[in-house]
């Protein structure tokens, strides 16, 4: 899941000073491992809102949504519309069967 990779990278870079804890698993609690405090939660919320273009509601700010990589990824995936993930990966171009004409040409026979 792309979300997990991005979220793990953000948590590692911003709260673990670029050095992940040994044995840090996607289900490990940020709170129990001492990775995130209340200030870090606000930074994480700002990241989620900016990166994924979602507005978090007060009732969503619970440990069940934010206390591990897996919980964060699941929360973000649930908040995004199905077609929004394509917008996030602007570097990927999907090509399929199509016909088009280049400017300045008369068609496929020229």
The first five atom37 places (N, CA, C, CB, O) and aatype in JSON, in Angstrom:
{
  "aatype": [20, 20, 20, 20, 20, 20, 20, 20, 20, 20, 20, 20, 20, 20, 20, 20, 20, 20, 20, 20, 20, 20, 20, 20, 20, 20, 20, 20, 20, 20, 20, 20, 20, 20, 20, 20, 20, 20, 20, 20, 20, 20, 20, 20, 20, 20, 20, 20, 20, 20, 20, 20, 20, 20, 20, 20, 20, 20, 20, 20, 20, 20, 20, 20, 20, 20, 20, 20, 20, 20, 20, 20, 20, 20, 20, 20, 20, 20, 20, 20, 20, 20, 20, 20, 20, 20, 20, 20, 20, 20, 20, 20, 20, 20, 20, 20, 20, 20, 20, 20, 20, 20, 20, 20, 20, 20, 20, 20, 20, 20],
  "atom_mask": [
    [1, 1, 1, 1, 1],
    [1, 1, 1, 1, 1],
    [1, 1, 1, 1, 1],
    [1, 1, 1, 1, 1],
    [1, 1, 1, 1, 1],
    [1, 1, 1, 1, 1],
    [1, 1, 1, 1, 1],
    [1, 1, 1, 1, 1],
    [1, 1, 1, 1, 1],
    [1, 1, 1, 1, 1],
    [1, 1, 1, 1, 1],
    [1, 1, 1, 1, 1],
    [1, 1, 1, 1, 1],
    [1, 1, 1, 1, 1],
    [1, 1, 1, 1, 1],
    [1, 1, 1, 1, 1],
    [1, 1, 1, 1, 1],
    [1, 1, 1, 1, 1],
    [1, 1, 1, 1, 1],
    [1, 1, 1, 1, 1],
    [1, 1, 1, 1, 1],
    [1, 1, 1, 1, 1],
    [1, 1, 1, 1, 1],
    [1, 1, 1, 1, 1],
    [1, 1, 1, 1, 1],
    [1, 1, 1, 1, 1],
    [1, 1, 1, 1, 1],
    [1, 1, 1, 1, 1],
    [1, 1, 1, 1, 1],
    [1, 1, 1, 1, 1],
    [1, 1, 1, 1, 1],
    [1, 1, 1, 1, 1],
    [1, 1, 1, 1, 1],
    [1, 1, 1, 1, 1],
    [1, 1, 1, 1, 1],
    [1, 1, 1, 1, 1],
    [1, 1, 1, 1, 1],
    [1, 1, 1, 1, 1],
    [1, 1, 1, 1, 1],
    [1, 1, 1, 1, 1],
    [1, 1, 1, 1, 1],
    [1, 1, 1, 1, 1],
    [1, 1, 1, 1, 1],
    [1, 1, 1, 1, 1],
    [1, 1, 1, 1, 1],
    [1, 1, 1, 1, 1],
    [1, 1, 1, 1, 1],
    [1, 1, 1, 1, 1],
    [1, 1, 1, 1, 1],
    [1, 1, 1, 1, 1],
    [1, 1, 1, 1, 1],
    [1, 1, 1, 1, 1],
    [1, 1, 1, 1, 1],
    [1, 1, 1, 1, 1],
    [1, 1, 1, 1, 1],
    [1, 1, 1, 1, 1],
    [1, 1, 1, 1, 1],
    [1, 1, 1, 1, 1],
    [1, 1, 1, 1, 1],
    [1, 1, 1, 1, 1],
    [1, 1, 1, 1, 1],
    [1, 1, 1, 1, 1],
    [1, 1, 1, 1, 1],
    [1, 1, 1, 1, 1],
    [1, 1, 1, 1, 1],
    [1, 1, 1, 1, 1],
    [1, 1, 1, 1, 1],
    [1, 1, 1, 1, 1],
    [1, 1, 1, 1, 1],
    [1, 1, 1, 1, 1],
    [1, 1, 1, 1, 1],
    [1, 1, 1, 1, 1],
    [1, 1, 1, 1, 1],
    [1, 1, 1, 1, 1],
    [1, 1, 1, 1, 1],
    [1, 1, 1, 1, 1],
    [1, 1, 1, 1, 1],
    [1, 1, 1, 1, 1],
    [1, 1, 1, 1, 1],
    [1, 1, 1, 1, 1],
    [1, 1, 1, 1, 1],
    [1, 1, 1, 1, 1],
    [1, 1, 1, 1, 1],
    [1, 1, 1, 1, 1],
    [1, 1, 1, 1, 1],
    [1, 1, 1, 1, 1],
    [1, 1, 1, 1, 1],
    [1, 1, 1, 1, 1],
    [1, 1, 1, 1, 1],
    [1, 1, 1, 1, 1],
    [1, 1, 1, 1, 1],
    [1, 1, 1, 1, 1],
    [1, 1, 1, 1, 1],
    [1, 1, 1, 1, 1],
    [1, 1, 1, 1, 1],
    [1, 1, 1, 1, 1],
    [1, 1, 1, 1, 1],
    [1, 1, 1, 1, 1],
    [1, 1, 1, 1, 1],
    [1, 1, 1, 1, 1],
    [1, 1, 1, 1, 1],
    [1, 1, 1, 1, 1],
    [1, 1, 1, 1, 1],
    [1, 1, 1, 1, 1],
    [1, 1, 1, 1, 1],
    [1, 1, 1, 1, 1],
    [1, 1, 1, 1, 1],
    [1, 1, 1, 1, 1],
    [1, 1, 1, 1, 1],
    [1, 1, 1, 1, 1]
  ],
  "atom_positions": [
    [[0.85, -1.18, 0.0], [0.0, 0.0, 0.0], [0.89, 1.23, 0.0], [-0.96, 0.0, 1.22], [1.78, 1.36, 0.84]],
    [[0.65, 2.12, -0.93], [1.43, 3.34, -1.06], [1.33, 4.2, 0.19], [0.97, 4.13, -2.28], [2.32, 4.8, 0.61]],
    [[0.16, 4.26, 0.79], [-0.02, 5.07, 2.0], [0.95, 4.65, 3.09], [-1.46, 4.96, 2.51], [1.55, 5.5, 3.75]],
    [[1.11, 3.37, 3.29], [2.0, 2.88, 4.35], [3.42, 3.36, 4.13], [1.97, 1.35, 4.4], [4.08, 3.8, 5.07]],
    [[3.89, 3.28, 2.91], [5.26, 3.71, 2.62], [5.44, 5.2, 2.89], [5.62, 3.39, 1.16], [6.41, 5.6, 3.52]],
    [[4.51, 6.0, 2.41], [4.59, 7.45, 2.64], [4.48, 7.8, 4.12], [3.49, 8.17, 1.86], [5.24, 8.62, 4.62]],
    [[3.55, 7.17, 4.8], [3.35, 7.46, 6.21], [4.54, 7.01, 7.05], [2.08, 6.78, 6.71], [4.98, 7.72, 7.95]],
    [[5.06, 5.84, 6.75], [6.25, 5.35, 7.47], [7.42, 6.31, 7.25], [6.63, 3.91, 7.0], [8.15, 6.63, 8.19]],
    [[7.6, 6.76, 6.03], [8.69, 7.69, 5.73], [8.51, 9.0, 6.49], [8.77, 7.97, 4.21], [9.47, 9.53, 7.05]],
    [[7.29, 9.52, 6.52], [7.04, 10.77, 7.25], [7.32, 10.6, 8.74], [5.59, 11.23, 7.04], [7.98, 11.44, 9.35]],
    [[6.81, 9.54, 9.32], [7.02, 9.28, 10.75], [8.51, 9.1, 11.04], [6.23, 8.02, 11.2], [9.02, 9.65, 12.02]],
    [[9.19, 8.35, 10.22], [10.62, 8.13, 10.41], [11.41, 9.43, 10.32], [11.15, 7.12, 9.38], [12.24, 9.73, 11.17]],
    [[11.14, 10.21, 9.28], [11.88, 11.45, 9.06], [11.6, 12.51, 10.12], [11.55, 12.01, 7.69], [12.5, 13.23, 10.53]],
    [[10.35, 12.61, 10.56], [9.96, 13.71, 11.42], [9.95, 13.4, 12.91], [8.63, 14.18, 11.03], [10.14, 14.29, 13.73]],
    [[9.73, 12.15, 13.27], [9.6, 11.83, 14.69], [10.69, 10.88, 15.18], [8.25, 11.23, 14.96], [10.88, 10.73, 16.39]],
    [[11.39, 10.24, 14.26], [12.42, 9.28, 14.64], [13.79, 9.74, 14.11], [12.08, 7.87, 14.1], [14.76, 8.98, 14.12]],
    [[13.84, 10.99, 13.66], [15.08, 11.6, 13.18], [15.76, 10.8, 12.09], [16.02, 11.79, 14.32], [16.99, 10.72, 12.03]],
    [[14.94, 10.21, 11.22], [15.46, 9.49, 10.07], [16.01, 8.1, 10.37], [16.52, 10.28, 9.45], [16.5, 7.42, 9.46]],
    [[15.94, 7.67, 11.61], [16.47, 6.35, 11.99], [15.36, 5.53, 12.64], [17.68, 6.5, 12.97], [15.06, 5.71, 13.82]],
    [[14.76, 4.64, 11.88], [13.65, 3.86, 12.44], [14.1, 2.98, 13.6], [13.02, 2.99, 11.35], [15.22, 2.47, 13.62]],
    [[13.21, 2.82, 14.57], [13.49, 1.94, 15.7], [13.65, 0.51, 15.19], [12.35, 2.01, 16.77], [12.94, 0.08, 14.28]],
    [[14.58, -0.2, 15.77], [14.77, -1.59, 15.38], [13.51, -2.38, 15.71], [16.0, -2.21, 16.1], [12.97, -2.29, 16.81]],
    [[13.05, -3.15, 14.75], [11.87, -3.97, 14.96], [10.57, -3.2, 14.93], [11.99, -4.69, 16.24], [9.54, -3.74, 15.35]],
    [[10.58, -1.97, 14.46], [9.35, -1.16, 14.41], [8.43, -1.69, 13.32], [9.69, 0.34, 14.16], [8.74, -1.59, 12.13]],
    [[7.31, -2.25, 13.74], [6.35, -2.87, 12.81], [5.19, -1.93, 12.53], [5.82, -4.21, 13.38], [4.95, -0.98, 13.28]],
    [[4.47, -2.19, 11.46], [3.36, -1.33, 11.05], [2.22, -1.31, 12.06], [2.84, -1.78, 9.72], [1.42, -0.37, 12.06]],
    [[2.12, -2.32, 12.92], [1.07, -2.34, 13.94], [1.53, -1.8, 15.29], [0.55, -3.75, 14.11], [0.72, -1.7, 16.22]],
    [[2.8, -1.45, 15.42], [3.31, -0.94, 16.7], [2.69, 0.4, 17.05], [4.83, -0.82, 16.65], [2.53, 1.27, 16.19]],
    [[2.34, 0.56, 18.31], [1.74, 1.8, 18.8], [2.79, 2.91, 18.87], [1.11, 1.58, 20.19], [3.85, 2.73, 19.46]],
    [[2.47, 4.05, 18.27], [3.35, 5.21, 18.36], [3.48, 5.67, 19.82], [2.82, 6.36, 17.47], [4.56, 6.05, 20.26]],
    [[2.38, 5.62, 20.54], [2.36, 6.1, 21.92], [3.16, 5.17, 22.82], [0.91, 6.21, 22.43], [4.01, 5.63, 23.59]],
    [[2.91, 3.88, 22.73], [3.62, 2.91, 23.58], [5.12, 2.9, 23.32], [3.06, 1.52, 23.36], [5.91, 2.67, 24.23]],
    [[5.52, 3.15, 22.07], [6.95, 3.16, 21.74], [7.58, 4.53, 21.95], [7.15, 2.73, 20.3], [8.78, 4.69, 21.75]],
    [[6.78, 5.52, 22.35], [7.3, 6.85, 22.61], [7.71, 7.61, 21.36], [8.48, 6.75, 23.52], [8.59, 8.47, 21.42]],
    [[7.09, 7.31, 20.25], [7.43, 7.93, 18.97], [6.72, 9.26, 18.79], [7.09, 6.99, 17.82], [7.3, 10.21, 18.26]],
    [[5.48, 9.34, 19.22], [4.66, 10.53, 19.0], [4.14, 11.05, 20.34], [3.48, 10.22, 18.05], [3.68, 10.29, 21.19]],
    [[4.23, 12.39, 20.5], [3.61, 13.06, 21.64], [2.53, 13.99, 21.1], [4.68, 13.85, 22.49], [2.23, 13.95, 19.91]],
    [[1.95, 14.81, 21.96], [0.82, 15.65, 21.53], [1.23, 16.66, 20.46], [0.25, 16.38, 22.73], [0.44, 16.96, 19.57]],
    [[2.44, 17.18, 20.54], [2.91, 18.12, 19.51], [3.08, 17.4, 18.18], [4.24, 18.77, 19.94], [2.73, 17.94, 17.13]],
    [[3.6, 16.2, 18.22], [3.79, 15.42, 17.0], [2.46, 15.06, 16.35], [4.59, 14.14, 17.31], [2.36, 14.99, 15.13]],
    [[1.44, 14.84, 17.16], [0.11, 14.55, 16.62], [-0.37, 15.72, 15.77], [-0.91, 14.25, 17.76], [-0.94, 15.53, 14.7]],
    [[-0.15, 16.94, 16.25], [-0.57, 18.13, 15.48], [0.21, 18.22, 14.16], [-0.36, 19.42, 16.32], [-0.35, 18.59, 13.13]],
    [[1.49, 17.9, 14.2], [2.3, 17.89, 12.99], [1.81, 16.81, 12.02], [3.79, 17.68, 13.33], [1.76, 17.04, 10.81]],
    [[1.47, 15.67, 12.54], [0.95, 14.57, 11.72], [-0.37, 14.96, 11.07], [0.78, 13.31, 12.57], [-0.6, 14.68, 9.9]],
    [[-1.24, 15.6, 11.82], [-2.53, 16.05, 11.28], [-2.31, 17.05, 10.16], [-3.4, 16.67, 12.4], [-2.95, 16.96, 9.11]],
    [[-1.41, 18.01, 10.36], [-1.11, 19.0, 9.32], [-0.6, 18.31, 8.06], [-0.09, 20.03, 9.83], [-0.97, 18.68, 6.94]],
    [[0.27, 17.3, 8.23], [0.77, 16.55, 7.08], [-0.36, 15.85, 6.34], [1.82, 15.53, 7.53], [-0.45, 15.94, 5.12]],
    [[-1.21, 15.15, 7.07], [-2.31, 14.41, 6.43], [-3.22, 15.35, 5.66], [-3.11, 13.64, 7.48], [-3.63, 15.05, 4.54]],
    [[-3.55, 16.48, 6.27], [-4.46, 17.42, 5.6], [-3.83, 18.02, 4.35], [-4.85, 18.54, 6.56], [-4.51, 18.19, 3.34]],
    [[-2.54, 18.32, 4.41], [-1.87, 18.91, 3.25], [-1.6, 17.87, 2.16], [-0.56, 19.56, 3.67], [-1.87, 18.11, 0.99]],
    [[-1.07, 16.73, 2.54], [-0.67, 15.72, 1.56], [-1.85, 15.05, 0.87], [0.17, 14.67, 2.22], [-1.83, 14.84, -0.34]],
    [[-2.87, 14.72, 1.64], [-3.99, 13.97, 1.09], [-5.23, 14.82, 0.86], [-4.34, 12.84, 2.01], [-6.28, 14.32, 0.46]],
    [[-5.1, 16.12, 1.12], [-6.19, 17.07, 0.9], [-7.48, 16.64, 1.6], [-6.45, 17.23, -0.6], [-8.56, 16.64, 1.01]],
    [[-7.34, 16.28, 2.86], [-8.5, 15.91, 3.66], [-8.57, 16.86, 4.85], [-8.43, 14.42, 4.12], [-7.54, 17.32, 5.34]],
    [[-9.76, 17.13, 5.31], [-9.97, 17.96, 6.49], [-10.42, 17.05, 7.61], [-11.01, 19.11, 6.23], [-11.48, 16.43, 7.52]],
    [[-9.62, 16.97, 8.66], [-9.94, 16.09, 9.77], [-10.91, 16.76, 10.74], [-8.67, 15.67, 10.5], [-10.8, 17.95, 11.03]],
    [[-11.85, 15.98, 11.2], [-12.84, 16.45, 12.17], [-12.38, 16.07, 13.58], [-14.23, 15.85, 11.86], [-11.66, 15.09, 13.76]],
    [[-12.8, 16.85, 14.57], [-12.4, 16.59, 15.95], [-12.71, 15.16, 16.38], [-13.1, 17.57, 16.89], [-11.9, 14.53, 17.07]],
    [[-13.86, 14.63, 15.99], [-14.26, 13.29, 16.42], [-13.39, 12.2, 15.79], [-15.71, 13.06, 16.07], [-13.44, 11.05, 16.23]],
    [[-12.61, 12.54, 14.76], [-11.72, 11.57, 14.13], [-10.35, 11.49, 14.81], [-11.53, 11.92, 12.66], [-9.57, 10.58, 14.54]],
    [[-10.07, 12.42, 15.68], [-8.75, 12.51, 16.32], [-8.69, 11.6, 17.54], [-8.43, 13.96, 16.72], [-8.63, 12.05, 18.68]],
    [[-8.7, 10.3, 17.25], [-8.68, 9.28, 18.3], [-7.54, 8.31, 18.02], [-10.05, 8.52, 18.38], [-7.15, 8.13, 16.86]],
    [[-7.0, 7.68, 19.05], [-5.89, 6.74, 18.84], [-6.19, 5.63, 17.84], [-5.5, 6.12, 20.14], [-5.29, 5.16, 17.15]],
    [[-7.45, 5.22, 17.75], [-7.79, 4.16, 16.81], [-7.49, 4.54, 15.36], [-9.27, 3.8, 16.96], [-7.34, 3.67, 14.51]],
    [[-7.4, 5.84, 15.07], [-7.08, 6.31, 13.72], [-5.61, 6.67, 13.54], [-7.93, 7.5, 13.39], [-5.13, 6.7, 12.41]],
    [[-4.89, 6.95, 14.62], [-3.57, 7.57, 14.49], [-2.44, 6.87, 15.22], [-3.65, 8.94, 14.97], [-1.33, 7.4, 15.23]],
    [[-2.65, 5.73, 15.83], [-1.63, 5.17, 16.73], [-0.7, 4.12, 16.12], [-2.31, 4.58, 17.89], [0.03, 3.46, 16.86]],
    [[-0.71, 3.96, 14.82], [0.24, 3.06, 14.16], [0.23, 3.35, 12.67], [-0.11, 1.55, 14.44], [-0.65, 4.05, 12.16]],
    [[1.2, 2.82, 11.98], [1.26, 2.98, 10.52], [0.01, 2.37, 9.89], [2.54, 2.33, 9.94], [-0.61, 2.98, 9.03]],
    [[-0.35, 1.16, 10.31], [-1.53, 0.5, 9.74], [-2.81, 1.29, 10.0], [-1.66, -0.91, 10.29], [-3.65, 1.42, 9.12]],
    [[-2.96, 1.8, 11.21], [-4.16, 2.57, 11.53], [-4.22, 3.85, 10.72], [-4.2, 2.9, 13.02], [-5.29, 4.23, 10.24]],
    [[-3.1, 4.52, 10.56], [-3.06, 5.73, 9.74], [-3.4, 5.42, 8.29], [-1.69, 6.38, 9.82], [-4.2, 6.12, 7.67]],
    [[-2.8, 4.38, 7.74], [-3.04, 4.02, 6.34], [-4.5, 3.66, 6.11], [-2.14, 2.85, 5.93], [-5.1, 4.07, 5.11]],
    [[-5.07, 2.91, 7.03], [-6.48, 2.53, 6.91], [-7.37, 3.77, 6.99], [-6.87, 1.53, 8.02], [-8.33, 3.91, 6.23]],
    [[-7.06, 4.67, 7.92], [-7.84, 5.9, 8.08], [-7.78, 6.75, 6.8], [-7.33, 6.72, 9.28], [-8.81, 7.2, 6.31]],
    [[-6.58, 6.96, 6.27], [-6.42, 7.77, 5.06], [-7.16, 7.13, 3.89], [-4.93, 7.96, 4.72], [-7.87, 7.81, 3.15]],
    [[-6.99, 5.84, 3.72], [-7.66, 5.13, 2.61], [-9.17, 5.26, 2.71], [-7.26, 3.64, 2.6], [-9.85, 5.42, 1.69]],
    [[-9.71, 5.2, 3.92], [-11.15, 5.33, 4.11], [-11.65, 6.75, 3.84], [-11.53, 4.92, 5.51], [-12.79, 6.94, 3.43]],
    [[-10.8, 7.73, 4.08], [-11.21, 9.12, 3.89], [-11.14, 9.58, 2.44], [-10.35, 10.01, 4.72], [-11.85, 10.52, 2.05]],
    [[-10.31, 8.93, 1.66], [-10.14, 9.37, 0.27], [-11.2, 8.78, -0.63], [-8.76, 8.98, -0.24], [-11.65, 7.65, -0.44]],
    [[-11.59, 9.56, -1.6], [-12.49, 9.05, -2.62], [-11.7, 8.11, -3.52], [-13.14, 10.21, -3.46], [-10.49, 8.27, -3.65]],
    [[-12.36, 7.13, -4.12], [-11.64, 6.15, -4.94], [-10.78, 6.76, -6.05], [-12.62, 5.21, -5.56], [-9.69, 6.25, -6.32]],
    [[-11.24, 7.81, -6.69], [-10.46, 8.38, -7.79], [-9.4, 9.36, -7.33], [-11.39, 9.05, -8.77], [-8.61, 9.83, -8.14]],
    [[-9.37, 9.69, -6.05], [-8.4, 10.66, -5.54], [-6.98, 10.1, -5.54], [-8.78, 11.08, -4.14], [-6.02, 10.86, -5.67]],
    [[-6.83, 8.81, -5.41], [-5.48, 8.23, -5.36], [-4.74, 8.44, -6.67], [-5.56, 6.74, -5.04], [-3.52, 8.53, -6.66]],
    [[-5.45, 8.52, -7.79], [-4.79, 8.77, -9.06], [-4.2, 10.17, -9.09], [-5.77, 8.58, -10.22], [-3.13, 10.37, -9.67]],
    [[-4.87, 11.14, -8.47], [-4.36, 12.51, -8.43], [-3.08, 12.59, -7.61], [-5.42, 13.45, -7.86], [-2.22, 13.41, -7.91]],
    [[-2.95, 11.76, -6.6], [-1.78, 11.81, -5.72], [-0.52, 11.33, -6.41], [-2.03, 10.99, -4.49], [0.58, 11.76, -6.06]],
    [[-0.66, 10.45, -7.38], [0.49, 9.89, -8.06], [0.64, 10.55, -9.43], [0.34, 8.35, -8.21], [0.5, 9.9, -10.46]],
    [[0.93, 11.84, -9.42], [0.99, 12.6, -10.66], [2.11, 12.15, -11.57], [1.15, 14.07, -10.35], [2.06, 12.41, -12.78]],
    [[3.11, 11.48, -11.04], [4.22, 11.03, -11.86], [3.92, 9.79, -12.68], [5.39, 10.77, -11.0], [4.68, 9.45, -13.58]],
    [[2.84, 9.12, -12.38], [2.5, 7.89, -13.1], [1.54, 8.22, -14.24], [1.87, 6.84, -12.13], [0.54, 8.91, -14.04]],
    [[1.86, 7.73, -15.41], [1.0, 7.91, -16.57], [0.55, 6.53, -17.02], [1.74, 8.67, -17.73], [1.36, 5.65, -17.32]],
    [[-0.75, 6.35, -17.07], [-1.3, 5.08, -17.53], [-1.68, 5.22, -18.99], [-2.53, 4.66, -16.68], [-2.44, 6.11, -19.37]],
    [[-1.15, 4.34, -19.8], [-1.46, 4.36, -21.22], [-2.3, 3.15, -21.55], [-0.17, 4.38, -22.07], [-2.04, 2.04, -21.09]],
    [[-3.28, 3.37, -22.33], [-4.15, 2.29, -22.75], [-4.42, 2.42, -24.23], [-5.46, 2.28, -21.95], [-3.85, 3.27, -24.9]],
    [[-5.29, 1.57, -24.73], [-5.63, 1.65, -26.16], [-6.26, 3.01, -26.45], [-6.59, 0.5, -26.57], [-7.25, 3.4, -25.83]],
    [[-5.67, 3.7, -27.37], [-6.2, 5.01, -27.74], [-5.75, 5.35, -29.15], [-5.73, 6.1, -26.74], [-4.77, 4.79, -29.65]],
    [[-6.45, 6.23, -29.78], [-6.0, 6.73, -31.07], [-5.99, 8.24, -30.97], [-6.91, 6.23, -32.25], [-6.92, 8.84, -30.43]],
    [[-4.96, 8.83, -31.48], [-4.87, 10.27, -31.46], [-4.11, 10.72, -32.69], [-4.2, 10.77, -30.18], [-3.44, 9.93, -33.35]],
    [[-4.22, 11.99, -32.98], [-3.56, 12.53, -34.15], [-2.63, 13.64, -33.67], [-4.6, 13.06, -35.19], [-3.04, 14.52, -32.92]],
    [[-1.39, 13.59, -34.09], [-0.43, 14.62, -33.72], [-0.74, 15.9, -34.48], [1.01, 14.15, -34.0], [-1.18, 15.86, -35.63]],
    [[-0.52, 17.0, -33.84], [-0.74, 18.29, -34.5], [0.14, 18.39, -35.74], [-0.45, 19.46, -33.54], [1.32, 18.04, -35.7]],
    [[-0.42, 18.87, -36.82], [0.34, 19.03, -38.05], [0.36, 17.81, -38.95], [1.71, 19.39, -37.72], [1.04, 17.83, -39.98]],
    [[-0.37, 16.76, -38.58], [-0.43, 15.57, -39.44], [-1.84, 15.43, -39.97], [0.01, 14.3, -38.68], [-2.79, 15.92, -39.37]],
    [[-1.95, 14.76, -41.07], [-3.26, 14.55, -41.66], [-3.92, 13.26, -41.19], [-3.15, 14.53, -43.16], [-5.09, 13.02, -41.48]],
    [[-3.2, 12.45, -40.48], [-3.78, 11.18, -40.01], [-2.74, 10.09, -40.03], [-4.98, 10.78, -40.86], [-1.56, 10.37, -40.22]],
    [[-3.17, 8.85, -39.85], [-2.23, 7.74, -39.73], [-1.51, 7.39, -41.01], [-2.94, 6.55, -39.24], [-0.46, 6.73, -40.95]],
    [[-2.01, 7.78, -42.18], [-1.38, 7.4, -43.44], [-0.3, 8.36, -43.87], [-2.4, 7.3, -44.51], [0.33, 8.1, -44.9]],
    [[-0.04, 9.45, -43.16], [0.96, 10.42, -43.62], [2.29, 10.19, -42.99], [0.51, 11.82, -43.34], [3.24, 10.92, -43.27]]
  ]
}
